[in-house]
Amino acid sequence: MIGLNITFISNFINHHQIPLCDEMYSRIGDGFSFIETQPMEEGRRNLGWNSDTDSIPYVHRIYEDEAACAALIKNCDVLMLGWTGQNKASLTERLIKERLDSGKPVIRVSERIYREGRWKAISPRGLKAKYEEHIKYKNSPVYMLCAGAYVSGDFSLIGAYPGKMYKWGYYPPLRQYTDEELDGMLYKDGDQLRICLASRLIKLKHPEFAITAAEILREKGMDFHIDVVGDGPLAIALSKEIRQKELLANITLHGAVNPDKVRDIMEKSHVFIFGSNYLEGWGAVVNEAMNSACAVIASSEAGAVPYLIEDSVNGLTFDNCDENELRKKLTDFINLSTEEKRALQRNAYKTIVTTWNAKCAAERLLSFCKSITGGTNYNTPKDGPMSIAKVLKAPGFIRTLKEDNHLE
């Protein structure tokens, strides 16, 4: 085992973080700790997010054992710092500030800070807060893991983490299939085309794209079925429109189901439509759908998409959450030969099982931690987790005027 002590602190652990943490623990044993700063909300537990965290050996709770958690934060070789959900006066935030000021290595993990628009960076009050939290440490051993393709641009705008930003993301549980199983999941001539959407049914995720897709496929005389997984405030309106447009035989609304059931539905699908706009920090369902050998047709604005999908190679992307763009991309997919459809699916699966998974991320993260604590050069990979996070142009002010520009 590598002789490192690494502590990861965040609000609470969930099924998107456990695979990475398990990989870290398998490599450094008790040298890895995860500190929860608050209990998981009941709503997420009801969706099946709650794990039996009492049985996970590396999980600690600062709200139950302040002294032990304080020692872990202070004494670890590397502190990984996610979103804690704590106010600035809390014990957690005081301990974090002490650690940041100590000069010992800290690796931040963050989604976008200006997802509603980078014009917000001009706020004097906001800049003061960003200075205290980020900018003042630009010459310290504090690094940024960008959980989304547009994160690096947000931090570059304020001059934070120069030359110290790396690609990162979320790593849901990995499912691996035999060649025979994978072949059975790929589209074949004569198959009913199976499409899946899975998200909360809220505006930023554009669940109405299920109806858009159904209308296109019906117009073209395709044999198809669409599974919509999730619940939310748009559920009633969506159900009503499906009835009005006589699509009940083609679209099934499953409501909220647990994560394992979502994956089971994905495995039976050939295509996954992901319509989230720029307010989506990452979008772990993209990982899951690609792992399930779905050809993902995805909005390029969501954080995961530029990192995970190369257009026409392992999926298809469309801009501005534009319905006409979606129509074009879905039509492009329909017009592909069977083997071309299968190649997209196969390449999507390969992307996850070879690169964008917890095992690869943990190996690269540990290599990075070893380099920053040992004073050696880090051998930066060309792509994937822990590669350089290049600055990408994010949707601009005009684009934000075309959406309900607030998080739900």
Protein Blocks (a to p, Z undefined) as FASTA:
>chain_A
ZZdddddddfbdcfklmmmmmmmmmmnommbccddfbdcdfklmmnopaccfklpmkbcc
fklmmmlmmmmmmmmmbdcdddehiafkbmklmmmmmmmmnopacddddddfklnopklm
mpmklmmmmmmmmmmmmmpccddddebjklmmmmmmnopaihiaccdddddddddddfkl
mmmmpccehiacdddddddddfklopmlmmmmmmmmmmnopacddddedddjklmmmmmm
mmmnopmlmpccebjadfklmmmmmmmpmbdcdfbdfklmnopmlmmmmmnopacdddfk
bmklmmmpcghkloccdehhiaklmmmmmmmmmmpcfklmmmmmmmmmmmmmmmmcfklm
mmmmmmmmmmmmnopacdddfbdehiacdddddddfklmmmpccbdZZ
